[in-house]
């Protein structure tokens, strides 16, 4: 029976299957948001292009690098626990959570700049989508950090091993989904004209 736990994951999804149902549902929600954005943009290209120039692309690009770096740290955490190194796994998870915090701080400055400029959900259709999409993603980053923190605490308590680390892979899978969504959201909303 223990052979199934120790079996390499090359032929199955990493982590708990339930997280993949959740990830699929989340991706569907974001997909609907992205399609609605694309449809609205196609019907009002000029407004979207004029509004888009008011976004801070540099902050968006820096946040892209921040999330990619955090995902790398999560990959390192999974690699560490697969060798049974809970301590290194915890360090990598802590670094990933810290990068998530950097993302949130940059995004809060971005939100504050928009609100202080009088931009809100009711400013126009573009800003309604921009604020809704980025805030929805912002909340997913927070949830991802909470999940990673729970995994970190369990790892530090010796709750995972080389043979039993599904929880680490589950948390990692969710975090990678959050990163993937940003990799679509950033070019879609900040860059593409």
N, C-alpha and C positions, 0 to 999 in steps of 0.2 A: 504493500500500500504506500509506503514512503517513497517508492521509486517515482510515483506520479508527481510528488512534491519536488523532487530533485531534478526531474526531467527538464532539459533546456527548453526555453520558451520559443524556439525558432519556428515551431509549428502551431503556435497559438498566440493570442493577444496577450501582451504583458499586463499584469495586475488582475484585479477582480473583474469578471465579466459584467457585473452590474454597473461599474464605472463607464464601460463602453456604451451601454444603453443610455446612460445619462449624457455622455459626451455626444452621442449621435443626436439626442434630443436638443442639446444646446446648439450644436452645429446647424440643425434645422431652423431653430429660432433665429440665429444670426444670418443664415442663408435667406430667410424671408425678409429680414431687415435690409440685407444687401440688395436683394432684388427690388424691393420697394424704393430704395435709394436710387438704383440705376434707372428705374422707370421714371421717377420724379425728375431726375437729372436730364433724361432724354427729352422730357417735355418742357424743360426750362434751362437749357444749357447756359445761356447768357447769365442768368441770375446765379447759377451754381459756380460758374467761372469767376464772376465778380466777387462773390462771397468767399470763395476758396483762397483768394490772395490774402485774406485777413488772418489766415491760420499761420501758426508758427511751425513751419516745416522743419526747422532745425530741432526744435523740441521733439517733434514726432520722429525724426530720424535718430536722435539720441536715444529716445525711448525704444526704438526698434533694436538698436545695439544692446541696450540694457536688457531687454527681454531675451534676445538671442544668447547673451552671456549667461543669464540666469538659467536658461534651458541647458546650456552646456554644463553648468554646475550641477543641475539635476541629473544629467547623464553620468557625471562623475560620481555622484552619490549612489546611483544604482550600481555602477561598476564596483564601487567600494563594498557595498553590502553583498554583492554576489561572491566576493572573496571572503566574506565574513568580518569585514572591518567596520564595525558599528561606529567607532570613533571618527574615522575619516568620512563615513557616510553622513554623520551628524554635522561635521564641519562644512561639507559641500552643501548640505541642505540649508545650513545657516547662511552661507554665502548667497544661495539662490533667494532666500527670503529677504535678505538685505537688498539685493538687486530689485526685487519686487517693491520694496519700500522706496527705492530711488525712483522707480517708475511712477509710483503714486505721488511723490513730492513734485516731480516735474509736471505731472498732469494737473495737480492742484494749482500750481502757478499758472498753467495754461488756462484752466477754468477761471481763476481769479482775474486774469487779464481780460478775458472775454466779458465777464460780468461787470467789471469796472468800466469797460467800454460801452456798456449798455446793451450788450448782446445777450439775448435770452432765447428760450424755445419759441417765443412768438415773434422774433425778429423777422424771420423769413423761413421758407421751406428748407433751404440748405442748412441753416443753423439749427433748425429743429432736428434734422437728421444727425448733424455733427454732434450736438450735445447729447442726444439720446443714445446714439451708437457708442460714443466714447465713454459716457457715464455707465452704460450697461457693461461695457468691457471693464471699466474701472472696478465695478462691483465684483466681476469675475476674478480680477487680480486679487482683490481682498480675500475672496473665498479660497482661491488657490493658495494664498499665503497661510491661511488658517489650516488648510489641509496639510501643507508642508510642515507647519509648526507641530501639528499633532503627530505626524510621522517622525519628525525630529525628536520629540520627547520620547516616543516609544523606542526609537533607535538608541538614544542615550541611555535608556533603561535596560538595554539588552534585549529588546522585544523582537528583534529580527536576527536572522542568521543567513549563512550562505545557502542553506537548504530551505529556509522559510522567510521570504522577503516580499511576498505578494503586496503587502501594504505600501512598501516603498515604490514598487512599480505602479500601483494604483494611483498614488499621489503624483508620481512623475507623469503618468498618462494625462491626468487632468491639467497639470501645469503646461504640458506641451500643447494641449488644445487651446489654452488661453493664449499662448504664444502664436500658434497658427492663426487664430482669429485676428490678432493684431497685424500679422504679416499680410492679411487680406485687407483689413480696415485701413491701415496707413496709406498704401498707394491709392486705394479706392477713393478715400475722402480727402487726403492731403495733396496728392500728386496728380492723378489722372485728370486731364482736361478734356 
